[in-house]
Amino acid sequence: MKRLINTALVYLIAGAAAGVFFREFTKLSGFAGQTALGFMHPHLLALGFLVFLIATLFALASDFTGDRLFKPFYLVYNIGVVITAGMMLVRGVAQVTGTVLPLPDAALSGIAGIGHIMVGVGLVLLVIMFKRVVDRKAAVARA
C-alpha cells in the first residue's frame, strides 16, 4: 500500500511541475497557441495521481497488492503513463520552439499510441484486481 500512495505523490508532484512548466515555458517563449504541453498536467494528475490515490483507498479496504496481477499492472501502467507524458513533452516543446523533430510525426504518434495502449492494459489489470476484491468481499458476506 505504501508503494501506491508514494506513486500517487510522485505523480502529483510531476503533474504540478508539468503545469508550471507549460505555463512558464510558453510565456517565456511568447507562444500563445495550443500545444501538447497543456495536456501533460491533466494527464499526469488524472492517470497518475488520481488512479493511484483510488488504488490506495481500495487497498486500505482490502489489500490487493499481493495479487499476482499487481506487479504486471504496476509496471505496464507506469511505463505507459511515462511514455504518454513523454511524447506530450517532446511534441509540445517542438510545437512551442518550432523545432523540426528527427522522427516523423507518425512515429511520435505511434510511440504515444503504444503508451496509451499500455495505460489501457494497466487499467484493465487494475479493474480485474478490484473485481477480485469485490468478489472476495461478497463471498465473505454470503457465508
N, C-alpha and C positions, 0 to 999 in steps of 0.2 A: 504494500500500500504506500509505503514511503516513496518508492520509485514513481508511483503515479502522481502524487502531489508535487514532488520535485520536478517532474517533467512538465506539469501544468505551470509551475512557477517559471521555468526556463522559457516556455512559450509565451507567457505573459510578458516577461521582460523583452523577448525578441519581438513580439507584436508591438509593444510600446516603442521600442527602438526603431522598428520599421516605419511607424507613423511619424516619428520625429525626423528620421532620415528623409522620408518622402517630402515632408513639408519644407525642411531646410534646404535640401538638395535642389528641389525645383525652384525655390525662392532665390537661392544664390545663383542659379543658372539662368534666371529670368524666364523660366519655362512656364507657360500659362495653359497649355493644352492638357489633354487627358493622357495618362501614362499608366503602364502596368504597375508602377511603383505604388500607386494608390490602392491597389488590391492586395498588396502584401500584408498590410496592417490588419484588415479584417480576416484574411485567410489564416494568419498565424493565431489570431485571437480565437476565432471560431473552431478551426480544425485542430489547433494545438491546445490552447488554454481551456476552452470550454469542454472539449471532448475528454481531456484528461481530468478535469475537475469533476465532471459527471461520473467518469470511471472511478475516481477516488470515492465519491459518495456511494456509488454502488458497491464498491469493495468494502466499505465500512459496514454495510448491511450483511454482506456475505462475501468474504474474501475469495475472489476468483483468480488471484494471481498464481495459484498453484496449478491451474488448468493447463493441460498440455498445449492448448492453443495460445496461451499468453505470450510466450517468447516469440512465436511467429508473428502474432499481432503486433507486438511492441516494435519489432524490427521493421517489418514491412510498412507499417503505418508511419513510423517516424521517418524512414527513408523517403517514403512518398511525399510527406509534407515538406521535407527539406528540399527535395528535387523540385517540387512545385513552386515553393517560395524562391528557390534559387533561380529558376528560369524567369520568374517575375522580376527579380532583381536585375538579371542580365538584360532582359528585354527593356525594362524600364530605364535603366541607365543609358542604354543605347538610344532610346527614344528621346530622352532629355538632352543628351550631348550631341545627338545627330551622328553618332559613330556607326560606321558600317561594320557589322559583325562578320567574323571569318566563316561562320556557319550560315547556311541558307535559312531563311525564315521557317521553312518546312521542318528543318532539323530541330530548331528550337521548339516548335510546336509539338513535334514528335516526342522530344525529351519531356516536355511538360505533360504531354498525354500519358507517358509512362508513369510519371509521378502521380497523376490523377487516378490512374488505374490502381496503383499501389495503395493509395488512400482508400479507394473503394473496397479493395480486397481486405484491407485492415479493418474497415468499418464492419464488413460482413463478419469477420472473425470476432470482433468485439461483441456484436449483437448475438452471435451464437453463444458466446460465453455468458452474456447477460441472460439469454434464454435458459441456459443450463441452470443458472442460479434460481431463476423464477420457477423452473420445473422442480428443482430440489425443494424449494420452499413450499410449493403446492403439494408435493408428495408428503412432506412432514405434516402439513396442515390436515391432510386427509387421513393420516394414520392415527 
